[in-house]
Amino acid sequence: MKILYFIISLFLFHCVLANYDDEFAEFEEDYEESETPFLDDGPTMDKELPTKDYEPLAKGPEEAISDEDSEEEAVVEDDTEFEHFQDADEFEGFDEKEGKPASEPKITIAKNIPVTIMMNWDSYYLEIVMSAGLVAYFLNFLMGKAKNFKIANSWYQVHKQLLEENFALVGDDGSKERRDDVSLVKESENVYTLWCSGRTCCEGMLVELRLIKRHDLVGLIANIIKPLVDQVQITVRMNKEDMDCFIFAVASKKTANVMSKDLQDISIYCPDKKAGDKFGIPANFLVMSEMGEVSSAMLDSKIIAILNKYGEYIDYIHFSDQFSGQKPTDDTNSNAVTKLPEVDKVLRFGFNLPTKGTSLEETIINMKPLMIMVFYCIDKIKRSRLSKEGKAKAEKNRQKVEEAFIKSTHQARAEAAAARKEEKRRQEKERVMAEEDPEKQRRWEIREEKRQAKKRAPRMKQLKVKAL
């Protein structure tokens, strides 16, 4: 069937193609017979055309056109269709325009064309800005890194001898052998640390140099908006038997507000802040103490003299036997805390390290008495003891804090105990079901049902009445 359809389609296509060829062949014959040359004699069309002025477009051996036939066919009939050609106004100025054609212009092509190396830089302004930013960031990184290293190394070289005189081991890296090439430990590009140990009445001393992020271009720009200063933070861990129970702090107003808000021990035991001028120190300092007895004992003549003379270098002084770090944040689930945080007896010092106005070496040399004050405070804390009344008050304060904490965490501890019991009961059930003893499993289920029924039963209080 398909072959029949194909043969019929092929036949119809052949017929159409043949008809198409016949129609166009007739058109070609008519076109060749009526083909006439263009006239150059003007607008007059009703005269015979000279045979010598044109040639047939195509002459072949079979289609030769005679001169007589050409003359007859060149006569144009007078028809109204071509009346507009006889209008003189229609072709006004035609002869003037058809003059002698102008000579063709000579085109000169330059062979040696200079190569243009200029580029349109306006299209690449974004790439140029980004490249310049990366170069500036990289150069600032190298310069800031070098400057921070110079500040840290200068501080260490000035205080190296003093540290070695007071500690048996400076720059402890965990090795048992003593090293002579000890230097600061680089925690990051702006934080350097130094651990010292081997001294009486303290476990050790950690020195942290927290410098401005000079290597970070973004941090450097932020520092212009919110200025910061380089700091030397010292933390001395005291032995438990060498420090009495008290909390005391002296700090600048800005730092004191931050400490009372963020530190656990200051916020609980030292809620009150007193002006420094009441104790003979600059007014820009605030004194926070657990008891008045501690303030008068700690602020002796030597400490007051240091605070008055080097007040611009001192940020804070903090002594505490209940130091546990930052307060728990709001994100922390307080119900999960079931015991008091671990506390340490520490002495904390924060010293500013201004690098403007004077040379770096001169500023560090001026800060050397502050390190001497640190060792003086260590020895002073070891000798200082609270009075009998002060010690009783301190113990009472700590007991109140512990009781308040236990009350606030009672629900959390109860939930934790219930969770432990439930976990123990689940493990027991899995063990019983794994033994494949139906009698034992039945007894366990009966015992569990009784326990659940007892738990659901209402509780009644039993009252004891004394006989008359």
C-alpha positions, 0 to 999 in steps of 0.5 A, spaced: 500 500 500 505 504 501 509 503 495 502 504 491 502 511 495 509 512 493 508 511 485 502 516 485 505 521 489 511 521 484 507 521 478 503 527 481 510 531 482 512 529 475 506 532 472 506 538 476 514 539 474 512 538 467 507 543 467 511 548 471 517 547 465 512 548 460 509 555 463 516 558 464 518 556 457 512 559 454 514 565 458 521 565 456 519 565 449 514 571 450 520 575 453 525 574 448 520 576 443 518 582 446 525 584 449 527 591 446 533 595 448 533 601 452 532 608 449 537 614 449 534 619 445 529 622 450 522 622 452 519 621 445 517 614 444 512 613 438 518 613 433 521 607 430 528 605 433 534 605 429 537 598 428 544 600 429 543 603 436 542 596 439 544 589 439 539 583 442 541 581 449 542 574 447 543 571 440 543 564 439 544 560 432 536 558 433 533 565 436 536 570 431 532 576 430 532 579 424 533 587 423 526 587 419 522 584 425 526 588 430 524 595 426 517 592 426 517 591 434 520 597 436 514 601 434 510 603 440 503 604 439 500 610 441 496 609 447 493 613 453 497 609 458 503 613 456 500 620 455 504 623 461 511 621 457 509 627 452 508 632 458 514 637 457 513 639 464 514 632 467 521 631 464 523 639 465 531 639 466 532 632 464 537 633 459 541 638 463 542 632 468 544 627 463 550 630 462 557 627 461 558 623 467 563 625 471 570 621 472 570 616 477 574 618 483 581 615 485 581 611 491 587 611 495 589 606 500 594 607 505 598 601 506 602 603 512 597 604 518 600 605 525 597 600 530 593 604 535 595 601 542 591 606 546 585 602 550 578 605 552 580 605 560 573 607 562 570 600 560 575 597 566 574 602 571 571 596 576 577 592 575 581 597 576 578 599 582 578 592 585 585 591 583 587 597 586 583 595 593 587 588 593 594 591 592 592 596 598 590 590 602 596 586 601 601 592 602 597 594 608 597 587 611 605 586 610 606 593 613 601 592 619 604 585 620 611 588 621 609 593 625 605 589 630 611 584 631 616 590 632 611 592 638 611 586 641 618 584 640 620 591 643 616 590 649 619 583 650 626 586 650 625 591 655 621 586 660 625 580 659 631 581 664 625 583 669 621 577 668 627 572 668 629 575 675 622 573 678 620 567 674 625 561 674 622 559 667 620 564 662 616 562 655 614 555 657 613 551 651 612 545 655 619 542 654 623 540 660 629 543 657 631 550 658 632 554 652 635 561 651 632 563 645 625 563 648 620 569 645 613 571 644 608 566 642 604 568 636 597 566 636 595 571 631 597 577 627 595 581 633 596 577 639 602 575 642 602 571 648 608 569 654 607 564 659 612 565 665 612 560 671 617 558 677 615 563 682 612 562 690 605 564 691 603 563 684 602 557 679 604 562 673 603 568 669 600 569 662 602 575 658 598 577 652 599 583 648 593 584 644 594 589 639 590 593 634 589 589 627 593 593 623 594 588 618 587 588 617 585 594 612 577 593 614 579 593 621 584 599 621 578 603 617 573 601 623 579 603 628 578 610 625 571 610 627 571 607 634 578 608 636 582 602 640 589 602 643 594 596 644 593 593 650 598 588 655 593 584 659 597 580 665 593 574 668 596 571 675 594 565 677 595 565 685 595 558 689 589 557 693 592 558 700 596 564 698 589 568 697 584 570 702 576 570 700 575 577 697 574 581 690 576 588 688 577 592 682 579 599 680 578 601 672 576 606 668 569 608 667 568 605 661 571 599 663 568 599 669 561 599 666 563 593 662 566 589 667 560 590 672 555 588 666 559 582 663 563 579 669 560 574 673 564 575 680 563 583 679 556 583 677 554 578 683 559 581 689 560 588 687 554 591 685 556 598 687 561 603 684 565 608 688 568 614 685 576 614 685 577 621 688 574 618 695 580 614 695 585 619 693 586 616 686 584 620 679 577 621 678 576 617 672 577 611 676 571 607 679 573 603 685 569 596 686 569 592 692 566 587 696 567 590 702 570 597 705 575 593 708 578 590 702 579 597 699 583 600 704 587 594 704 589 594 697 589 602 696 596 603 700 600 609 698 604 605 693 598 603 689 595 610 689 602 613 687 602 608 681 595 610 679 596 618 680 603 617 676 601 612 670 594 613 670 594 614 662 597 607 662 592 603 667 586 600 664 584 596 670 586 592 676 582 586 678 583 581 684 578 576 685 577 569 688 571 567 684 573 569 677 569 564 672 570 569 666 564 572 662 557 571 665 552 566 661 549 569 655 542 569 654 542 564 648 545 559 653 540 555 656 540 556 664 536 550 665 542 545 663 546 548 668 546 544 674 552 546 678 556 552 680 562 554 675 569 553 677 572 559 679 580 561 680 584 565 684 587 570 679 590 577 679 588 581 672 592 587 670 590 591 663 595 596 661 594 601 655 600 601 650 599 608 647 604 608 640 602 616 639 606 622 641 612 619 643 617 613 640 615 606 641 621 605 645 620 610 650 613 608 651 615 601 653 620 604 658 615 608 661 611 602 662 616 598 666 614 600 673 607 597 672 610 590 671 614 592 678 607 593 681 605 587 678 610 583 682 609 588 688 601 586 688 603 578 688 607 579 694 602 584 698 596 579 696 600 573 699 601 577 706 594 580 706 588 577 710 581 579 712 579 580 719 575 575 723 568 579 721 570 580 714 572 573 713 565 571 716 562 576 711 565 574 705 563 566 707 556 568 708 556 572 701 558 566 698 553 561 701 548 566 699 550 566 692 550 558 692 543 557 695 540 562 690 543 558 685 541 552 688 534 554 688 534 557 681 537 550 678 532 546 682 527 545 677 533 543 672 536 538 677 530 535 678 529 534 670 536 531 669 535 526 675 528 524 672 532 523 665 537 519 668 532 514 671 528 514 665 534 512 661 536 507 666 529 504 666 529 504 658 536 500 659 533 495 664 527 494 659 532 492 653 536 487 657 529 484 659 526 483 652 533 481 650 533 475 654 527 471 651 524 469 658 517 470 657 516 469 665 521 474 667 518 479 662 511 478 664 513 479 671 517 485 669 511 488 666 506 487 672 511 491 676 512 496 671 504 497 671 504 497 678 509 503 678 505 507 673 498 506 677 502 508 683 505 514 680 498 516 677 494 515 684 493 522 687 497 524 693 495 525 700 498 528 706 499 525 712 497 529 718 500 527 725 495 529 731 498 529 738 494 526 743 491 530 749 
